[in-house]
Amino acid sequence: MTNKDKINSAVEESDLGYGDLFAVLLRRRFWILGSMSITIAIAALLAVREKPVYQSSMRLLVEPNYPSSQAQSNVVNNPLAPNGEEDYATQINLMRSGQFLRRAVDALRNEYPDLGVNEVSKSLKLSQVVENETQTKIFEAVYTSDEPIKAQKILETLQKVYQDYNLQQQELRLNRGLATINKQLQESRKNLIDAQAELEQFLGKSRLVQPQEQASSALGALSQIQQTEQTTRTEYDEARARYLTIQRQLALSPQAALITARLSQSERYQFLLGELQKTDFGLAGLRVTYSDAAPPVQSLLAQRQSQIRLLQEEVTRIVGSVAAQNGLDPSRFLRNGQLSETDINLVNQLVELQSTLSGLAARSQSLEAAKQKIQVESSRFPALIAEYERLQPQVESERANLQRLLQLRQELSARLIQGGFNWQVVEPPELGYRIGPQPMRTILLGIVVGLFLGGIAAFLREATDTVIHSADDLKRLSKLPLLGTLPKLGSLQRSPVHLKGSKPASSASSLLENLVLLQESLDFTYKNIFISGSHFNSLVITSALLGEGKSTVAIGLALSAARLHQRVLLIDAALKNPTLHHYFQVANDKGLFTVLSDEAIGLQPLKLSILGSDVDFIPAGPTPADPLQLLSSRSMKELLLDYESQYDLVLIDTSSAIETVATLQTASICKSTLLVSSLDQVTKLELLRTISMLNKLNLVGIVVNNCR
């Protein structure tokens, strides 16, 4: 798995909790604040430049003086007559049409010459008022304009246009309705006279008084026969269903079931059948041992033939006559006749159902004959009845239609006098009131949008950021023991520390204060490193990048060990960029480089006293041309073994692991390695690369620096 895959895997495994979410928002607060500032500024600019908007409204009650009638609507052929919700929707569409708006614009031409139909159409909103999810008969018109008086006058003009047009259309529709009804009245009278004459002629020709009653009597008798026939058919189907069910249970025909029942009730037959079964059982036992030619087997076979002959005679004696009558072979029932009492009851029911089916079939034939007789007797009525039933309803229909048209004409005449629809002004147009702009709402909207955009920007920036910002993320990513966390402090100054027997410089207080503040965390880290009981006494301290605080950790761990009365040696092995001699304010003309380059030169560690603790220190010495050659030499290994035998703990401060291979070489000859990582500085890829290089060098864990 590549380092990139490890990063993606670690990110997928981590869940974004509330604490992590808050940390992201806090870390990217400037992105959020910047987005909010920009959107608020834009919203404020729009609010200042937005023109004032005024709104006026009116409400009209649109209610007909006569109730809605579907029949009236059909006769009058009036698509605009009141007919529930569909009619009110039509009224609203008409009120939005250009002809009304054009009339209003023409009426206001002198006062508002620039007013156009499109402007009125865009600014006008018409709707039907809804109360408790029920559409009312009240229409609401709302108009918005940049002038309060203009909004009111336009609605007043539209109100007059609507009312005038509605009255004109009502009168026109009602007049058309009366003309249509008068024409239909003439046609209805003529149709009624023709229908009555045709009916009288039919009755006189057929010489019948009440043909319908006579036909009804015949039809009644026929209907009763059909009902009886249906009942008989139902009984027959039920009996046949039961018959088939019992027959399936017995798995025998009625004749075979009757014969089997007789055999089951014969004691002699049952005795002979039992003896035959005993012989078959004994024969089966002998055949296991003997062949069919053996005398015992032959004896049983002869006995079996005799028993079969007696059994056949008994079957012929019991069922011979019945089998002969039904054409059945008595030998078929030789091995039958072992029905239980329940099966015998089923046989009796089967016989009874067979008799019932025969009776129902005979009754059905009788009913069919009676029905055909009635149909033949009433064959002369159908034509007369059909003709009578065609003429009589036609007369009644024409008479009812004539009465309906007369009543409708009377009602429409009365409505025409009343004026049709009643348009009542519920709320007249008032002076327009200001509805915008609303600067606070615009600014609040800008704040919300800015917060939303800022959040998106923050999380996008977070998604593209590979720097590690929390100890939990570092632990999940590295999968190493977290041995300690150091709080975020000011950067350590390269100022001298107080050495034993010397007076501290005035600039040394910064390092001393930081070491005091980090003392508890460093002691805790030291305990975590050695709590497992490991007995290594040399520890390389490195980091992925420069400036992650590895030197501070090295000094702190040395002091923690010294306070526990350990003999501690601190070596600066960062030969290319040594730093510890600056902190301790000692000369760097001799050091590790001097010893490794010339074995004849002996070097005694410097005795330092830091915050009351004694620590031995070996500086790096002059910068070599090839640090790797020196650190990989046999002299370095022998020197380290010598120091490990003299001291309880040897701490080696090195360069960053990514910077030089010399660090890996130093770690390879030591007992263990400690990685220091600083939050908000090292990236995931850099950390994984470093861990990948140090994993084979007894990497004991990781110390997190710069924690909040």
Order of alpha helices (4+ residues) and beta strands (2+ residues): alpha-alpha-alpha-beta-alpha-alpha-alpha-alpha-beta-beta-alpha-alpha-alpha-alpha-alpha-alpha-alpha-beta-beta-alpha-alpha-beta-alpha-alpha-beta-alpha-beta-alpha-alpha-beta-beta-alpha-alpha-beta-alpha-beta-alpha-beta
